[in-house]
């Protein structure tokens, strides 16, 4: 099956978008993040149950998950500088491996008591694993 | 499947990168083919043979394990 990828320049756009969203999101509620971290640290030191009294704080920018997923999606489906059949094979291997890892992870988490796994969480995780695996597969030769 | 790409390259005095440019694939692909980690498609094998001016079966030969 012939798959059409986006032009190579979309890789740079995706990377820029990812970094922009990630950094902006980090500083968006920087104080709350630090406060939450400090509270967790103090709870730990005082041997209190973790997060027992944590107030519900909105940590993220609106639509941050969607933007991060979109940037990863763009990156994954953009062409390399030279796209050839060997790279197709590496993509396929990376996809299969990431799928298998994700299945194992889902089963593992299910038996650990996380019975309400959402598809919206599984999909970005698989995409992230795919990107990491593909990166290393490209460099193993 | 074994191949004589390395030998042919040496005869023509071209690098992996040169060969990759000639047939429009990445250098990693040539490296993978040379080191028998990847068996190319018929189209790619024909392109490689064309660069060296030889028949495909002169460059690529089957092994007993194939």
Backbone of each chain as ProteinMPNN parsed JSONL, in Angstrom:
{"seq_chain_A": "XXXXXXXXXXXXXXXXXXXXXXXXXXXXXXXXXXXXXXXXXXXXXXXXXXXXXXXXXXXXXXXXXXXXXXXXXXXXXXXXXXXXXXXXXXXXXXXXXXXXXXXXXXXXXXXXXXXXXXXXXXXXXXXXXXXXXXXXXXXXX", "coords_chain_A": {"N_chain_A": [[0.843, -1.199, 0.0], [0.577, 2.131, -0.905], [1.649, 4.877, 0.853], [0.926, 8.249, 1.422], [2.942, 10.845, 2.444], [3.38, 13.865, 4.374], [5.097, 16.867, 3.195], [8.666, 17.307, 3.826], [9.221, 19.683, 5.23], [7.217, 19.976, 7.078], [8.003, 18.626, 9.292], [9.737, 20.307, 10.682], [7.957, 22.347, 11.27], [6.199, 20.969, 12.913], [7.888, 20.276, 15.035], [8.563, 22.807, 16.0], [6.031, 23.698, 16.796], [5.453, 21.816, 18.797], [7.471, 22.341, 20.731], [6.898, 25.003, 21.31], [4.285, 24.862, 22.387], [4.751, 23.129, 24.526], [6.645, 24.505, 26.124], [5.3, 26.924, 26.625], [3.087, 25.933, 27.958], [4.301, 24.923, 30.233], [5.17, 27.224, 31.559], [2.79, 28.52, 31.891], [1.173, 27.985, 34.153], [3.12, 28.193, 36.139], [3.654, 28.888, 38.844], [1.637, 27.518, 40.231], [2.317, 24.931, 39.594], [4.8, 24.668, 40.85], [3.98, 25.09, 43.483], [2.337, 22.879, 43.856], [4.205, 20.85, 43.557], [5.838, 21.435, 45.74], [4.033, 21.014, 47.8], [3.557, 18.294, 47.558], [6.092, 17.369, 48.124], [6.392, 18.24, 50.779], [4.294, 16.853, 51.977], [5.247, 14.304, 51.643], [7.533, 14.362, 53.25], [6.363, 14.807, 55.731], [5.073, 12.508, 56.003], [2.431, 12.305, 55.196], [-0.606, 11.255, 53.519], [-0.189, 10.998, 50.009], [-1.048, 13.766, 48.079], [-3.463, 14.096, 49.344], [-4.782, 16.388, 50.269], [-4.777, 18.025, 48.175], [-5.578, 20.797, 46.209], [-7.865, 21.198, 43.514], [-6.408, 22.104, 40.633], [-6.167, 23.814, 37.574], [-3.836, 22.773, 35.421], [-2.984, 23.084, 32.854], [-2.689, 24.704, 29.633], [-5.553, 25.682, 27.672], [-6.683, 23.226, 25.378], [-4.178, 22.058, 25.15], [-3.42, 19.363, 25.106], [-4.471, 18.504, 22.696], [-3.054, 20.078, 20.887], [-0.426, 19.227, 21.351], [-0.653, 16.557, 20.609], [-1.368, 16.899, 17.931], [0.948, 18.064, 16.921], [2.786, 15.989, 17.27], [1.627, 14.12, 15.607], [1.831, 15.389, 13.114], [4.62, 15.393, 12.898], [5.176, 12.666, 12.855], [4.027, 11.859, 10.459], [5.365, 13.157, 8.452], [7.574, 13.475, 5.683], [10.887, 12.016, 5.535], [14.164, 13.42, 4.791], [15.174, 11.956, 2.63], [13.063, 9.693, 1.417], [12.65, 6.333, 1.337], [12.295, 2.812, 0.365], [13.458, 1.28, 2.372], [13.259, 2.859, 4.598], [10.523, 2.883, 4.796], [10.123, 0.286, 5.636], [11.34, 0.449, 8.129], [9.671, 2.275, 9.361], [7.327, 0.753, 9.452], [8.156, -1.36, 11.105], [8.677, 0.083, 13.447], [6.127, 1.043, 13.98], [4.694, -1.335, 14.435], [6.056, -2.319, 16.669], [5.585, -0.27, 18.525], [2.852, -0.477, 18.735], [2.599, -3.046, 19.85], [3.927, -2.643, 22.287], [2.19, -0.82, 23.403], [-0.148, -2.326, 23.647], [0.694, -4.234, 25.544], [1.248, -2.493, 27.661], [-1.288, -1.44, 28.15], [-2.693, -3.741, 28.96], [-1.184, -4.373, 31.209], [-1.621, -2.066, 32.823], [-4.347, -2.321, 33.151], [-4.547, -4.608, 34.74], [-3.336, -3.593, 36.91], [-5.219, -2.1, 38.06], [-6.213, 0.136, 36.796], [-8.969, 0.639, 35.445], [-10.352, 2.292, 33.815], [-9.24, 3.192, 31.33], [-8.634, 5.591, 28.882], [-9.251, 6.067, 25.421], [-8.314, 8.385, 24.341], [-6.048, 8.833, 25.754], [-4.438, 6.631, 25.218], [-3.829, 6.757, 22.509], [-2.075, 9.098, 22.003], [0.077, 8.195, 23.546], [0.888, 5.884, 22.219], [1.669, 7.037, 19.819], [3.779, 8.64, 20.67], [5.551, 6.662, 21.577], [5.978, 5.379, 19.155], [7.354, 7.398, 17.725], [9.728, 7.603, 19.198], [10.77, 4.994, 18.975], [11.04, 4.802, 16.195], [12.923, 6.786, 15.725], [15.229, 5.67, 16.904], [15.439, 3.348, 15.405], [16.049, 4.315, 12.887], [18.608, 5.055, 13.279], [20.036, 2.791, 13.826], [21.46, 1.577, 11.793]], "CA_chain_A": [[0.0, 0.0, 0.0], [1.355, 3.37, -1.009], [1.203, 5.879, 1.823], [1.396, 9.587, 1.09], [3.363, 11.601, 3.622], [3.474, 15.324, 4.212], [6.465, 17.269, 2.837], [9.656, 17.275, 4.907], [9.211, 20.921, 6.02], [6.245, 19.843, 8.16], [8.728, 18.117, 10.465], [10.211, 21.487, 11.41], [6.767, 23.046, 11.784], [5.702, 20.142, 14.022], [8.838, 20.401, 16.143], [8.402, 24.171, 16.529], [4.733, 23.73, 17.484], [5.572, 21.003, 20.014], [8.287, 23.07, 21.704], [6.161, 26.218, 21.68], [3.176, 24.48, 23.271], [5.307, 22.513, 25.734], [7.277, 25.539, 26.956], [4.245, 27.85, 27.061], [2.276, 25.214, 28.943], [5.084, 24.792, 31.468], [5.207, 28.504, 32.26], [1.428, 29.056, 32.009], [0.822, 27.911, 35.573], [4.394, 27.828, 36.767], [3.541, 29.01, 40.305], [0.804, 26.414, 40.73], [3.106, 23.694, 39.444], [5.806, 24.656, 41.915], [3.249, 24.934, 44.745], [1.887, 21.478, 43.926], [5.399, 20.043, 43.793], [6.27, 21.678, 47.122], [3.066, 20.364, 48.7], [3.841, 16.863, 47.481], [7.365, 17.145, 48.837], [6.149, 18.404, 52.226], [3.459, 15.711, 52.379], [6.14, 13.147, 51.718], [8.405, 14.521, 54.43], [5.537, 14.694, 56.938], [4.452, 11.174, 55.931], [0.978, 12.394, 54.979], [-0.97, 10.587, 52.256], [0.15, 11.828, 48.854], [-2.11, 14.478, 47.357], [-4.722, 13.996, 50.063], [-5.473, 17.666, 50.43], [-4.422, 18.858, 47.01], [-6.707, 21.484, 45.573], [-7.914, 20.955, 42.079], [-5.883, 23.264, 39.897], [-6.023, 23.573, 36.123], [-2.405, 22.914, 35.19], [-2.591, 23.192, 31.444], [-3.335, 25.624, 28.697], [-6.646, 24.995, 26.992], [-6.368, 22.492, 24.138], [-2.755, 21.709, 25.07], [-3.292, 17.953, 24.712], [-4.76, 18.399, 21.258], [-1.94, 20.693, 20.149], [0.746, 18.339, 21.453], [-0.94, 15.382, 19.778], [-1.323, 17.327, 16.529], [2.359, 18.266, 16.529], [3.4, 14.654, 17.157], [1.018, 13.515, 14.418], [2.479, 16.02, 11.956], [6.008, 14.934, 12.854], [5.205, 11.245, 12.489], [3.605, 11.634, 9.077], [6.113, 13.989, 7.499], [8.641, 12.727, 5.009], [12.3, 12.26, 5.856], [14.802, 14.109, 3.662], [15.077, 10.972, 1.54], [12.12, 8.652, 1.838], [12.773, 5.184, 0.444], [11.619, 1.589, 0.812], [14.072, 0.812, 3.614], [12.663, 3.681, 5.644], [9.152, 2.368, 4.922], [10.216, -0.917, 6.462], [11.654, 0.884, 9.495], [8.427, 2.861, 9.874], [6.414, -0.356, 9.73], [8.672, -2.05, 12.3], [8.476, 0.973, 14.602], [4.688, 1.09, 14.26], [4.304, -2.616, 15.022], [6.639, -2.403, 18.012], [4.881, 0.668, 19.41], [1.518, -1.051, 18.954], [2.752, -4.155, 20.796], [4.251, -2.067, 23.601], [0.967, -0.185, 23.898], [-1.063, -3.402, 24.07], [1.238, -4.766, 26.807], [1.074, -1.443, 28.667], [-2.717, -1.353, 28.464], [-3.04, -4.938, 29.748], [-0.501, -4.221, 32.502], [-2.326, -1.046, 33.604], [-5.666, -2.86, 33.48], [-4.393, -5.52, 35.878], [-2.895, -2.788, 38.055], [-6.393, -1.453, 38.641], [-6.698, 1.27, 36.007], [-9.995, 0.032, 34.597], [-11.018, 3.304, 32.974], [-8.287, 3.758, 30.376], [-9.333, 6.285, 27.8], [-8.595, 6.011, 24.103], [-7.663, 9.663, 24.131], [-4.725, 8.759, 26.38], [-3.668, 5.555, 24.6], [-3.391, 7.168, 21.174], [-0.827, 9.881, 22.056], [1.176, 7.382, 24.107], [1.381, 5.031, 21.134], [2.343, 7.912, 18.858], [5.053, 9.039, 21.269], [6.419, 5.476, 21.549], [6.331, 5.191, 17.746], [8.373, 8.391, 17.345], [10.987, 7.255, 19.859], [11.273, 3.75, 18.363], [11.448, 5.109, 14.81], [14.163, 7.567, 15.82], [16.358, 4.765, 17.156], [15.543, 2.39, 14.291], [16.726, 5.005, 11.782], [20.015, 5.214, 13.601], [20.716, 1.531, 14.16], [22.322, 1.172, 10.677]], "C_chain_A": [[0.874, 1.244, 0.0], [0.796, 4.4, -0.028], [1.782, 7.232, 1.415], [1.725, 10.337, 2.372], [3.372, 13.091, 3.313], [4.901, 15.698, 3.805], [7.372, 17.388, 4.07], [9.592, 18.511, 5.814], [8.209, 20.866, 7.185], [6.877, 19.299, 9.439], [9.189, 19.284, 11.33], [9.037, 22.243, 12.028], [6.247, 22.305, 13.022], [6.582, 20.291, 15.255], [8.701, 21.763, 16.815], [7.113, 24.273, 17.332], [4.813, 22.994, 18.822], [6.32, 21.773, 21.1], [7.551, 24.3, 22.222], [5.073, 25.894, 22.697], [3.71, 23.954, 24.599], [5.862, 23.573, 26.68], [6.23, 26.515, 27.496], [3.4, 27.213, 28.162], [2.995, 25.125, 30.291], [5.033, 26.094, 32.267], [3.82, 29.106, 32.506], [0.975, 29.105, 33.471], [2.04, 27.493, 36.387], [4.267, 27.828, 38.3], [2.746, 27.858, 40.903], [1.547, 25.078, 40.655], [4.117, 23.565, 40.578], [5.133, 24.427, 43.266], [2.81, 23.484, 44.942], [3.066, 20.562, 44.22], [5.839, 20.168, 45.249], [5.346, 20.969, 48.109], [3.311, 18.855, 48.731], [5.09, 16.513, 48.257], [7.158, 17.209, 50.342], [5.283, 17.273, 52.769], [4.322, 14.475, 52.585], [6.994, 13.185, 52.968], [7.624, 14.32, 55.726], [4.804, 13.35, 57.006], [2.932, 11.23, 55.826], [0.65, 11.682, 53.666], [-0.767, 11.539, 51.07], [-1.086, 12.442, 48.217], [-3.45, 14.473, 48.054], [-5.503, 15.296, 50.122], [-5.196, 18.599, 49.25], [-5.66, 19.492, 46.405], [-6.674, 21.195, 44.081], [-7.493, 22.225, 41.332], [-5.786, 22.892, 38.419], [-4.573, 23.841, 35.736], [-2.05, 23.294, 33.756], [-3.307, 24.31, 30.712], [-4.551, 24.915, 28.095], [-6.168, 24.369, 25.69], [-4.909, 22.049, 24.045], [-2.547, 20.267, 24.614], [-3.469, 17.788, 23.213], [-3.594, 18.947, 20.441], [-0.689, 19.818, 20.182], [0.559, 17.106, 20.573], [-0.834, 15.735, 18.294], [0.123, 17.498, 16.057], [3.075, 16.925, 16.372], [2.91, 13.94, 15.893], [1.668, 14.058, 13.143], [3.904, 15.498, 11.778], [6.087, 13.492, 12.351], [4.891, 11.012, 11.019], [4.195, 12.634, 8.096], [7.248, 13.161, 6.923], [9.997, 12.993, 5.654], [12.903, 12.99, 4.658], [14.782, 13.212, 2.425], [14.201, 9.831, 2.042], [12.25, 7.481, 0.86], [12.171, 3.938, 1.076], [12.172, 1.046, 2.126], [13.467, 1.562, 4.805], [11.198, 3.289, 5.876], [9.136, 1.16, 5.856], [10.461, -0.54, 7.924], [10.422, 1.507, 10.156], [7.458, 1.763, 10.312], [6.85, -1.093, 11.012], [8.416, -1.226, 13.558], [7.004, 1.016, 14.992], [4.238, -0.19, 14.951], [4.807, -2.741, 16.459], [5.893, -1.483, 18.979], [3.468, 0.149, 19.723], [1.594, -2.164, 20.001], [3.049, -3.654, 22.208], [2.986, -1.494, 24.226], [-0.047, -1.223, 24.38], [-0.613, -3.958, 25.421], [0.997, -3.772, 27.952], [-0.38, -1.357, 29.122], [-3.143, -2.533, 29.342], [-2.447, -4.826, 31.149], [-1.257, -3.235, 33.395], [-3.712, -1.532, 34.026], [-5.566, -3.751, 34.712], [-3.845, -4.809, 37.114], [-4.053, -1.99, 38.655], [-6.89, -0.236, 37.886], [-7.733, 0.77, 34.996], [-10.663, 1.024, 33.653], [-10.016, 3.998, 32.044], [-9.037, 4.391, 29.212], [-8.531, 6.2, 26.509], [-7.79, 7.276, 23.858], [-6.275, 9.711, 24.786], [-3.84, 7.744, 25.668], [-3.052, 6.012, 23.279], [-2.118, 8.029, 21.201], [0.352, 9.099, 22.605], [1.766, 6.506, 23.012], [2.166, 5.853, 20.109], [3.722, 8.324, 19.375], [6.042, 7.872, 21.244], [6.896, 5.23, 20.116], [7.468, 6.133, 17.335], [9.737, 8.04, 17.941], [11.607, 6.015, 19.193], [11.79, 4.024, 16.952], [12.76, 5.883, 14.787], [15.367, 6.626, 15.995], [16.542, 3.752, 16.022], [16.269, 3.007, 13.1], [18.228, 5.039, 12.004], [20.748, 3.919, 13.9], [21.609, 1.032, 13.021], [23.504, 2.131, 10.573]], "O_chain_A": [[1.792, 1.379, 0.809], [-0.384, 4.746, -0.08], [2.967, 7.347, 1.104], [0.893, 10.449, 3.272], [3.37, 13.511, 2.156], [5.827, 14.922, 4.045], [6.901, 17.547, 5.196], [9.868, 18.421, 7.01], [8.335, 21.613, 8.155], [6.347, 19.491, 10.534], [9.05, 19.256, 12.553], [9.115, 22.717, 13.161], [5.904, 22.917, 14.034], [6.087, 20.416, 16.375], [8.719, 21.865, 18.041], [7.094, 24.859, 18.415], [4.314, 23.472, 19.841], [5.868, 21.85, 22.242], [7.578, 24.6, 23.416], [4.95, 26.555, 23.728], [3.191, 24.289, 25.664], [5.59, 23.55, 27.88], [6.263, 26.887, 28.669], [3.047, 27.853, 29.152], [2.375, 25.238, 31.349], [4.874, 26.08, 33.488], [3.688, 30.085, 33.241], [0.468, 30.117, 33.953], [1.988, 26.573, 37.203], [4.712, 26.894, 38.967], [3.117, 27.293, 41.932], [1.419, 24.222, 41.53], [4.269, 22.503, 41.182], [5.637, 23.671, 44.096], [2.898, 22.935, 46.041], [2.962, 19.627, 45.014], [6.165, 19.181, 45.908], [5.791, 20.404, 49.109], [3.277, 18.226, 49.789], [5.146, 15.5, 48.955], [7.66, 16.371, 51.09], [5.504, 16.79, 53.88], [4.161, 13.718, 53.543], [7.16, 12.179, 53.657], [8.132, 13.747, 56.69], [4.029, 13.088, 57.926], [2.231, 10.335, 56.297], [1.516, 11.523, 52.806], [-1.125, 12.716, 51.125], [-2.038, 11.746, 47.864], [-4.469, 14.803, 47.447], [-6.731, 15.302, 50.036], [-5.368, 19.814, 49.347], [-6.654, 18.821, 46.128], [-5.622, 20.983, 43.48], [-8.149, 23.265, 41.406], [-5.372, 21.786, 38.071], [-4.13, 24.989, 35.722], [-0.947, 23.769, 33.484], [-4.369, 24.783, 31.116], [-4.576, 23.687, 28.016], [-5.334, 24.942, 24.988], [-4.448, 21.698, 22.959], [-1.633, 19.973, 23.845], [-2.739, 17.05, 22.553], [-3.195, 18.36, 19.435], [0.015, 19.682, 19.182], [1.482, 16.668, 19.886], [-0.282, 14.971, 17.501], [0.472, 17.124, 14.937], [3.874, 16.746, 15.453], [3.671, 13.255, 15.21], [2.007, 13.309, 12.227], [4.339, 15.2, 10.666], [6.942, 13.145, 11.537], [5.419, 10.086, 10.402], [3.612, 12.923, 7.05], [7.802, 12.278, 7.577], [10.226, 14.051, 6.24], [12.243, 13.162, 3.633], [14.424, 13.643, 1.329], [14.562, 9.107, 2.969], [11.982, 7.642, -0.33], [11.612, 3.988, 2.171], [11.445, 0.425, 2.901], [13.203, 0.986, 5.86], [10.697, 3.352, 6.999], [8.278, 1.026, 6.729], [9.876, -1.123, 8.837], [10.162, 1.299, 11.341], [6.855, 1.829, 11.384], [6.031, -1.405, 11.877], [7.998, -1.751, 14.59], [6.665, 1.024, 16.176], [3.494, -0.145, 15.931], [4.09, -3.204, 17.347], [5.604, -1.868, 20.112], [2.964, 0.318, 20.832], [0.773, -2.227, 20.917], [2.506, -4.159, 23.19], [2.74, -1.657, 25.421], [-0.719, -1.025, 25.392], [-1.424, -4.134, 26.33], [0.601, -4.153, 29.054], [-0.669, -1.22, 30.311], [-3.854, -2.36, 30.332], [-3.104, -5.136, 32.143], [-1.509, -3.516, 34.567], [-4.193, -1.204, 35.11], [-6.394, -3.664, 35.619], [-3.881, -5.347, 38.22], [-3.876, -1.285, 39.649], [-7.884, 0.371, 38.284], [-7.408, 0.512, 33.837], [-11.451, 0.635, 32.79], [-9.955, 5.226, 31.981], [-9.951, 3.797, 28.639], [-7.301, 6.255, 26.512], [-6.722, 7.242, 23.246], [-5.435, 10.53, 24.414], [-2.637, 7.959, 25.526], [-1.903, 5.694, 22.972], [-1.165, 7.718, 20.486], [1.491, 9.306, 22.188], [2.985, 6.394, 22.884], [3.196, 5.411, 19.6], [4.698, 8.356, 18.627], [7.219, 8.055, 20.933], [8.064, 4.914, 19.887], [8.422, 5.716, 16.678], [10.766, 8.164, 17.278], [12.8, 5.987, 18.89], [12.851, 3.533, 16.566], [13.607, 5.655, 13.923], [16.387, 6.772, 15.32], [17.665, 3.35, 15.717], [17.008, 2.325, 12.391], [19.015, 5.05, 11.057], [21.943, 3.933, 14.194], [22.439, 0.151, 13.246], [24.354, 1.97, 9.698]]}, "seq_chain_B": "XXXXXXXXXXXXXXXXXXXXXXXXXXXXXXXXXXXXXXXXXXXXXXXXXXXXXXXXXXXXXXXXXX", "coords_chain_B": {"N_chain_B": [[20.563, -13.559, 0.941], [23.366, -12.701, -0.931], [25.57, -10.029, -1.932], [27.495, -8.076, -4.308], [28.017, -5.428, -4.057], [29.776, -3.777, -2.64], [32.249, -4.438, -3.728], [31.83, -3.748, -6.397], [31.459, -1.051, -6.095], [33.957, -0.277, -5.257], [35.398, -0.838, -7.56], [34.294, 1.0, -9.328], [34.96, 3.208, -7.978], [33.299, 4.723, -6.189], [31.493, 6.208, -3.488], [29.355, 5.114, -0.748], [27.49, 7.104, -0.345], [27.545, 8.412, -2.809], [26.51, 6.429, -4.5], [24.016, 6.167, -3.333], [22.934, 8.669, -3.916], [22.801, 8.47, -6.696], [20.816, 6.557, -7.131], [18.765, 7.567, -5.751], [18.19, 6.989, -2.983], [18.557, 6.619, 0.614], [21.762, 6.882, 2.307], [21.939, 5.128, 4.368], [20.327, 3.06, 3.532], [21.785, 1.896, 1.444], [23.968, 1.055, 2.921], [22.701, -0.806, 4.608], [21.907, -2.705, 2.715], [24.351, -3.535, 1.661], [25.534, -4.687, 3.908], [24.018, -6.904, 4.192], [21.684, -6.667, 5.7], [19.334, -5.914, 4.788], [17.136, -6.819, 2.222], [16.834, -5.693, -0.982], [14.081, -4.337, -2.956], [12.804, -5.547, -6.139], [12.829, -3.474, -7.997], [14.663, -1.644, -6.886], [16.947, -3.24, -6.837], [17.334, -3.595, -9.57], [17.89, -0.958, -10.306], [20.312, -0.555, -8.979], [21.907, -2.437, -10.26], [21.875, -1.351, -12.811], [23.319, 1.011, -12.478], [25.884, -0.017, -12.138], [26.194, -1.197, -14.53], [25.65, -3.88, -15.011], [24.119, -7.2, -14.979], [21.33, -8.033, -12.876], [21.582, -10.491, -11.537], [24.276, -10.799, -11.458], [25.119, -9.091, -9.548], [23.532, -9.609, -7.309], [23.203, -12.595, -5.543], [21.689, -15.717, -4.79], [21.723, -17.421, -1.641], [22.331, -20.599, -0.029], [20.742, -20.771, 2.165], [18.596, -19.153, 1.599]], "CA_chain_B": [[21.059, -13.157, -0.376], [24.587, -11.9, -0.822], [25.749, -9.122, -3.065], [28.873, -7.62, -4.546], [27.947, -3.964, -4.206], [31.002, -3.165, -2.102], [33.303, -4.671, -4.724], [31.493, -2.932, -7.57], [31.705, 0.35, -5.712], [35.414, -0.09, -5.242], [35.85, -0.824, -8.969], [33.864, 2.286, -9.917], [35.477, 4.248, -7.075], [32.243, 5.606, -5.676], [31.16, 5.967, -2.076], [27.946, 4.732, -0.484], [26.679, 8.321, -0.523], [27.432, 8.642, -4.261], [25.574, 5.432, -5.035], [22.692, 6.529, -2.817], [22.462, 9.819, -4.718], [22.507, 8.023, -8.063], [19.55, 5.815, -7.211], [17.804, 8.331, -4.937], [17.815, 6.402, -1.694], [19.445, 7.148, 1.65], [23.028, 6.159, 2.459], [21.661, 4.023, 5.306], [19.748, 1.954, 2.756], [22.91, 1.229, 0.766], [24.733, 0.384, 3.975], [21.932, -1.976, 5.047], [21.952, -3.718, 1.646], [25.734, -4.046, 1.6], [25.813, -5.551, 5.063], [23.02, -7.988, 4.157], [20.636, -6.504, 6.708], [18.092, -5.609, 4.071], [17.075, -7.309, 0.843], [16.112, -4.653, -1.713], [13.002, -4.739, -3.873], [13.271, -5.808, -7.51], [13.081, -2.172, -8.636], [15.916, -1.095, -6.359], [18.031, -4.12, -7.304], [17.55, -3.258, -10.991], [18.534, 0.361, -10.353], [21.706, -0.733, -8.563], [22.579, -3.15, -11.357], [21.994, -0.404, -13.932], [24.433, 1.928, -12.164], [27.155, -0.727, -12.357], [26.206, -1.72, -15.901], [25.668, -5.353, -14.968], [22.817, -7.841, -14.766], [21.004, -8.133, -11.44], [22.102, -11.743, -10.951], [25.727, -10.673, -11.257], [25.309, -8.317, -8.309], [22.84, -10.307, -6.213], [23.122, -14.053, -5.724], [21.009, -16.424, -3.709], [22.523, -18.326, -0.814], [21.61, -21.859, 0.212], [19.753, -20.561, 3.247], [17.453, -18.361, 1.086]], "C_chain_B": [[22.321, -12.304, -0.207], [24.735, -11.023, -2.074], [27.198, -8.637, -3.165], [28.937, -6.085, -4.707], [29.242, -3.295, -3.75], [32.148, -3.271, -3.119], [33.082, -3.769, -5.939], [31.737, -1.445, -7.303], [33.184, 0.669, -5.765], [35.95, -0.002, -6.673], [35.499, 0.536, -9.602], [34.359, 3.495, -9.121], [34.382, 5.254, -6.676], [31.904, 5.224, -4.231], [29.704, 5.519, -1.961], [27.03, 5.926, -0.745], [26.481, 8.618, -2.012], [26.394, 7.695, -4.871], [24.14, 5.755, -4.6], [22.096, 7.695, -3.609], [22.021, 9.38, -6.114], [21.155, 7.315, -8.168], [18.471, 6.395, -6.29], [17.249, 7.557, -3.738], [18.778, 6.981, -0.649], [20.723, 6.301, 1.732], [22.841, 4.951, 3.391], [21.113, 2.794, 4.565], [20.86, 1.167, 2.06], [23.73, 0.434, 1.776], [24.026, -0.899, 4.434], [21.965, -3.093, 3.999], [23.335, -4.365, 1.599], [26.04, -5.024, 2.732], [24.777, -6.657, 5.234], [21.965, -7.901, 5.255], [19.292, -6.228, 6.054], [18.189, -6.128, 2.643], [16.244, -6.306, 0.036], [14.979, -5.219, -2.572], [13.598, -4.957, -5.262], [13.637, -4.495, -8.211], [14.427, -1.606, -8.188], [17.119, -1.92, -6.819], [18.366, -3.816, -8.766], [18.26, -1.911, -11.139], [20.018, 0.25, -10.009], [22.505, -1.391, -9.692], [22.824, -2.218, -12.543], [23.161, 0.561, -13.717], [25.774, 1.267, -12.48], [27.252, -1.344, -13.754], [26.281, -3.235, -15.963], [24.252, -5.897, -14.805], [22.593, -8.001, -13.258], [21.64, -9.37, -10.806], [23.627, -11.744, -10.806], [26.036, -9.937, -9.954], [24.725, -9.078, -7.123], [22.774, -11.802, -6.517], [22.477, -14.704, -4.503], [21.988, -17.296, -2.934], [21.698, -19.585, -0.552], [20.519, -21.683, 1.258], [18.528, -19.781, 2.771], [16.32, -19.27, 0.613]], "O_chain_B": [[22.343, -11.331, 0.547], [24.109, -11.256, -3.108], [27.994, -8.775, -2.236], [29.8, -5.547, -5.4], [29.737, -2.368, -4.391], [32.903, -2.322, -3.333], [34.004, -3.124, -6.438], [32.165, -0.698, -8.183], [33.606, 1.722, -6.244], [36.837, 0.8, -6.966], [36.307, 1.131, -10.315], [34.199, 4.643, -9.536], [34.544, 6.466, -6.818], [32.021, 4.067, -3.828], [28.941, 5.54, -2.927], [25.938, 5.778, -1.293], [25.397, 9.023, -2.432], [25.527, 8.104, -5.644], [23.192, 5.637, -5.376], [20.908, 7.701, -3.929], [21.013, 9.85, -6.642], [20.442, 7.455, -9.162], [17.416, 5.795, -6.082], [16.041, 7.48, -3.513], [19.693, 7.734, -0.984], [20.753, 5.156, 1.283], [23.482, 3.911, 3.232], [21.399, 1.652, 4.925], [20.874, -0.064, 2.082], [24.131, -0.702, 1.522], [24.66, -1.937, 4.623], [22.041, -4.273, 4.341], [23.463, -5.586, 1.508], [26.708, -6.04, 2.541], [24.678, -7.269, 6.297], [21.419, -8.916, 5.69], [18.245, -6.303, 6.698], [19.183, -5.91, 1.95], [15.071, -6.093, 0.343], [14.934, -6.413, -2.869], [14.746, -4.597, -5.523], [14.635, -4.423, -8.929], [15.226, -1.15, -9.006], [18.172, -1.373, -7.147], [19.535, -3.784, -9.15], [19.127, -1.75, -11.997], [20.868, 0.867, -10.651], [23.61, -0.968, -10.03], [23.864, -2.296, -13.198], [23.894, 0.885, -14.651], [26.681, 1.902, -13.018], [28.269, -1.94, -14.11], [26.902, -3.801, -16.863], [23.313, -5.151, -14.529], [23.541, -8.092, -12.478], [22.165, -9.314, -9.694], [24.192, -12.59, -10.113], [27.084, -10.142, -9.343], [25.35, -9.176, -6.067], [22.349, -12.217, -7.595], [22.691, -14.299, -3.36], [22.946, -17.833, -3.489], [20.499, -19.615, -0.829], [19.498, -22.371, 1.228], [17.516, -19.751, 3.471], [15.287, -18.782, 0.154]]}, "name": "protein", "num_of_chains": 2, "seq": "XXXXXXXXXXXXXXXXXXXXXXXXXXXXXXXXXXXXXXXXXXXXXXXXXXXXXXXXXXXXXXXXXXXXXXXXXXXXXXXXXXXXXXXXXXXXXXXXXXXXXXXXXXXXXXXXXXXXXXXXXXXXXXXXXXXXXXXXXXXXXXXXXXXXXXXXXXXXXXXXXXXXXXXXXXXXXXXXXXXXXXXXXXXXXXXXXXXXXXXXXXXXXXX"}
